[in-house]
Amino acid sequence: MSDVSEVLMSVLSTIRVPKPGDRVHKDECALSFSSPESEGGLYVCMNSFLGFGSQYVDKHHARTGQRAYLHITKTRKTTKKEDENNSGSGHPPKKKPTRLAIGVEGGFDVEQEHYEEDYKVVIFPERQEVTSEELEAMPDVVKERVSLSMTGIIAADSVSHTLQVQQWDGEVRQESGYAADLKQLDNGVKIPPSGWRCEVCGLQENLWLNLTDGKILCGRRYYDGSGGNNHALLYFQETGYPLAVKLGTITPDGADVYSYDEDDMVLDSKLPEHLSHFGINMMTMEKTERTMTELEIAVNQRVGEWEVIQESGTALRPLYGPGLTGMKNLGNSCYLNSVMQVLFTVPDFHNKYVSNINKIIDEAPSDPTQDFKTQVAKLGYSLLSGDYSKPAPELGGENGAAEPKDYQIGIAPRMFKALVGRNHPEFSTNRQQDAQEFLLHFINMVERNCRLGPNPSEAFRFLVEERIVCQQSQKAKYTQRVDYIIQLPVPMEQASNIDELQEAERQRENGDSTVMPVRAQIPFAVCLAALSEPELLTDFWSSAVQAKTTATKTTRFASFPDHLIIQIKKFTFGLDWVPKKLDVSIEVPDTLDLSTLRATGQRRGEELLPEVAPPPLMTPDAEVTAPVLDDSTVSQLCDMGFPLEACRKAVYYTGNTGIDSAMNWVMGHMDDPDFSAPLVLPGCSGGTTPTMESVSEEHLATIVSMGFSREQATKALRATSNTLERAVDWIFSHLDDLESMEVSEGGRSAGESEASREPPPGPCVRDGPGKYELFAFISHMGTSTMCGHYVCHIKKDQQWVIFNDQKVCASEKPPKDLGYLYFYRRMAE
């Protein structure tokens, strides 16, 4: 005991007590998915408060010299037993939910787990344990310091605590700020109990009663033409009358009330009084339309889509082993789970992150929880290694023995989700998200973090050529842009069962509530044709005729990527003001040949539209000022890999007219000898660069203190309008540009400009034959991207496998016709 006491005394200065704001990682290893529940538990450094599993704690000790760790182990002692009638393979809960909620009375059921916890101080490298009882016998100075540190770590909220959803209620609405003192006009208006119509257009559905003056008007119109005719919203914009109630939802228990000014569904505690003003007695009203909450609960339990996509009607065989690891749902994180499962079947991501796992961990910074490369490698290795692909035990037997379930222990990607969602308005929340939007968000993060070295996102990157032909002059212009996903339109009017759909719609309009839903059958060839057919532009400004006219735009592939992602554009907006999904079935082929969609470039004898005229020349005596450039467009072009000065010139010479015209300028001037030379304003003597705005010396000093030269800091501040936060982000996003600058001891560039170096001509794209085979798809269940559930199917060793969060099973009937995102790989010649 005296030896241990002496060791603790020697390292006492390194033992810290957590303070407010300290990040305590006591739930998840920084380099793996080990946790206190894992075999060997978790070791929390009592200095940095980073957590490490038993396989990495020695490495951390050797690297940092830290010797004192708090060892945390948790043993599950009870679990809530599943309903005996629930197969556990995707069926909705047998107890019917009455609320769109999780973990509250009347909501969807969740499993609760309880643990026995054990805490010990461990001294490295001997791994000598010190229990709380042994600590009591040590000198007061040791006992007090170590006990305070232990208590602080145990009591502190873990970093992942805020990401763990214990309770979620989708029905919670706030009282409107207008409800208590709403002014109602005494205009004698009385509302009949039925037979309502929009007072402007006569629409008979999606009707809203304005609670100020009793006007009945239709709901919003959306970008695709669906919804109402916008009259209720227009009326609010005209009058400012804020509250409206949806007719058909009024019952003695309440109704759907919307506040235009607060832009949300709200509560109105005085609703009976407000309705009585117009002769409506809530106690006698009956509901004729389902509320949005009821529609959502119905879609989360409807038999068709839910059971088909999850293959709930068959007994699926659980799979375990490398590449078959499940992921826990952290609360509406199934979109992330599905996307990452698919990405790590792509060889580029495996080679970048998984094959180099040991090197990445060895080179990880002092806080690996905040390092993108480390956390992506950690996730990828854990998914593919099979270390966590084991049956989850259930303590439900009479003798307390563990009984295997049909889902896995899996991994809980809390640290990864927190990192990739940080500062993002949507992905930092626990709300459901669009898998396609998250995929592009993650690809963008990969792009920003892989400027030096192999970039796995190149597997998806391709060039799109757009050919626009002025119908008046018959002259054309060609533009190319980088893309990662092909979006296929869904022409509902060309459904193969259009007669059946129209008959079902006619029956519903006639009031037949028993008519069964009919799913539209859309041929894949029709969707592909809709993508490739010319689009009519009715408001095109033609540089040939110097006026607005009509034009046609045709889109083709300028290159074919190694892996092709196809998104089915299923989502639109419904009459109930919320986004909805088109209920369609598309027989997506297993193999795909897109060779006929390859771009051919300028046609023989075809004349091109004149380029946008450059800014007028300035007279020699005119004052030369810095060009005002759209920083966001410049940044977008830089993110595509083009040199900074070329991007600035593109934005300048296209008059800040947007990314499309700037990209067109870039593609048309890539071969210019001065493509990457600094922007030169007409009228500048000696061909010098234009006068630049001054930068803040305080901001300069801050960035220089981070280890960058003065010129590098100046460049970053000028590229971001002298904003410190954006400049710091910019400088780390352009390290390849900055590191290529020759910097002398004084921090000045040794060269006069960047013109002497040879930058890459543009974004790197791979190309090859346009023949592909399907290897994965992601499916969505629910009415819109804001709700529902995602699963993915991946073809592994000629066997389709369904990944449904922690459940990984052999797929019997992969629902390839109901997918949302499809992933193809190039077929071998």
Summary of the structure (lengths in Angstrom):
residues: 829
radius of gyration: 31.1
end to end distance: 70.5
largest distance: 95.3
contacts: 2509
relative contact order: 0.10
helix: 30%
strand: 22%
